[in-house]
Amino acid sequence: MSSGYSRARVLAWTALAAVAGSFTVLAAASGARALLVVLVGVAGLAGAASGFWLAVSRRGPLRALGVLLVVCAPAAVLAVCTVVGLWTEALAALALWTAGGACARWAVRQVRPPRPVRAVRSRPPARPVLIMNPRSGGGKVGRFRLAERAEALGARVVLLDTAGGARQDVSELARQAVAEGADLLGVAGGDGTQALVAEVAAEHGLPFLVLPAGTRNHFAMDLGLDRVDPSRTLAALTDGEELRVDLGRVSGRPFVNTVSFGVYAQVVQSPEYRDAKAGTALEAMPDLLLGYSGARLDVRADDARLAAPQAVLVSNNPYAGPQPLGGARRPRLDLGTLGVVGIRVENAAQAAELALRGTRAAGLDVLTARRVTVRADRPTIPVAVDGEALSLPAPVDCEVRPGALRVLVPRDRPGVPVAVERPDWRWIVALALGRPLPTALTPSTAPSAPTAPSAPTPSTSRTPPADGSPPAGGTSPSDPTPNG
C-alpha cells in the first residue's frame, strides 16, 4: 500500500471521527436542548433559502418578506443558541465539523493530487499585435497605460474605435494582423472579445495573450492572471510560458467561458443589463421564474437528458462548484470536456431543498459532456455567450475543441487556481475502511487533447513531464489527468 493511500486512510478516519465528535458534543451537552439547536439550524438554513427565493421571484411586500427571512433566519439560530446556553458546545461542534471537512478534502488530495495545466517556456514573440478596447472595464486600457506599456515592449497596438458606440469586426482586425505577419495575437477587452480573437489565433496556430481589462475577466481569473493590475500580464512578452487550453464553440461561434440558456440568457437580452446588471436582473426575475414564459428547453448532454430546465449553463471545462456565476473557478482548462449545470426551481420548498441537499437536489443537474445540444419549442433561442446577448436558431450545439488554443502567460502569476475537491462522504468511508472506491467515484481519465496546428516553438519545460521526456516544441503541454 502506498504512503499516499495510507495517509488518505488516516485522514479519512480523522474526518469521520471529527464529524461524529461534532454530534457527540451537542448530544452530550444537553440532549433535548442540543437536538433543538440542530433542528433550529436546519430550519434556519431552509428559511434563509426560502427567503432568498421570495426575494428574487416576487415584488413588493413578498420581496420585503423574503429579505427579512434571509436576515432573520440566521439571527434566530444565534438567538436560540444564546437562550439555551449552548454557545460553547455549538462553537466546538462547528470547529469539529470544519476540521472534519478539511481532513476529508486532504484525504481526497492524497489519492487525487491537484495537477495544474503544465506550462512550457516560450520564446518572446517578434511581432506581437494587441487589440485593445479603450472602453472595456470602465477604461482600464487608459487607466493602466496598457497601450503605451505594450508598445514600449515592442508590440503593435490596435485601438478599437468606440466613438458613438460603433462596433468593429474584431475577428477581421485579428486576421488582418496575421496577414501582416503577426506572430502573437492579444486582446485587452471583455471575455466576448477575447473569444473572437482567440479563435483566429487558434486557426493559425499562434499564441494568444489575454490582458484582463474587462469587467469580470473570468477567463483571465482561471488562467491565474492578475485582474487588479492588467499591466502585469505584459511581462509575458519578455518572460512568458505557454499553456495549451481548450476552446468552446456554440453554433459556429467561439467561447472561452460559458454559454447560458433560459432565465439568465433572457435577462442579458435587456438593453438595460449592461449598465445596471443587478437591478435589471432583480426586476426581470419574477416574470421569468414564475410561470416561466421563455423557450421550453430540452437539453441533451452526450447520453444524458435534461428536460425543461429553467436555466442551463454550459462551460468550457467544468467549474469546481455548481455556481459558476457566484465565484466558482475552473481549476483546469485542458480536460477536453464541457461543464453542464441545469436548474429548475419553481417554489420556496425546492429552493430550500437546493440549499440543504446541494448537488443532490432534484432541481439541480451537474455533469460533464463532450457535446451538448439544446432544443426548444420555438425557432430561435435567447443565448448569452460569454455574457453577450445573442439569439441563435434551434437546435443549438455546443462542443469543445481540446487543446486548440496556445495561451501565453507570464511566468509569475498570482492566482494560479488549485483544484479543491469536494469530498463525497461515501468515498471517505470507503477510504477509511480500505475498500475499493465506489465505481461512480473512481477518477476517470480525461481524454487527451489533440494538438492544434502550430509552428514549432523551441522551448524548455519548467516542469518536466511525468515520464521524464522533454516536451516537443509546439506540442500540447496539457496533462490529460482528471480534474483535481
C-alpha angles and dihedrals in degrees: 000000000000121000089240092057091046091053089047090055092050092048091046091053090047091051093050091046092050093050091047088048092055090059092042092054092055095042093048093047099066115329106218094029091053090050088052091055091051093048092047090049092054091045090049092054091048091046093051091049091049090049091052089052091052091046094056100033101044139049134214120008094358091055089050089050090052092052089048091053092050090054100037100043095069090040090055091054090052091047093052091051089052095047096049092043098236100127095120094046093045092052091047091050090049091050092050092047091050091048090049091053091049092050090048091054091048090050090054091048091055091063097029106035115191113259115188123203106288115247125217123201112250133205112241113263117251099206109025119174120199123194112206133190108209092200097050117115093006093302103317092153091065097033093057095034090235096162094051093045093048093050090050087059092052101264125137110230124209111196115204115235103235097166112138092006092288116166122218128204099256093183091055091050089052093049091049090053090052091050089053092055107270113166094189132033122204137172138202105199145076127320093263092056090045091056093053093052092041090058092055091048090050092048091057098036092243126146116256127217123204119204107192097226097133130095102262103008095198094166092050090048092055090048088056095245125155106261094180096060110023091184089075089070090066087076086080089075091068105020109023144137133205131243121193108218139168128262124209127220129199118188090333095314122110125237132182100191124014148343115208130198132183125014100006093043090054092049090053090054090069113104089222094056098086094056099035109022100165096042094046093049093048092050094048100042099081093055092046099044101041110069090348105230099188128100114308103239130212113189129196115191105185101298097342123093128209110196121209101336117180092220134015128188121192115191135193094248121350125286121237089243137023094255106074091160091053100062104284117143138214107240090194132034097181106064095106093232139106122234114226126197120178124181137185119178117163104166145013093269092058090046089054091049090052091052093047101039102029113188091005093063114117092235096056128073120184118179145132131241142169093225133022125192121192119197128183143189091250135055097252133036128208107238134181111210111191087335095310117124114237138158113219130187115254133281098049116198123204122191140161129235105212116223092352098135130064106204120195113211134170115263089234106064119164100203110043103161120239117205112244107199114215105228118238106210092216086062092047091053091048091050092048093051094043092239126145112276115259110265094241090054100045109112112253124211113251115229115265115253117245116229119254115223110276141153113261112261117200105229144150121226117239088206113032119224118270091254092053095243117135116247115253118237112265095011123123113275092193116124109227093215124124122272112274 
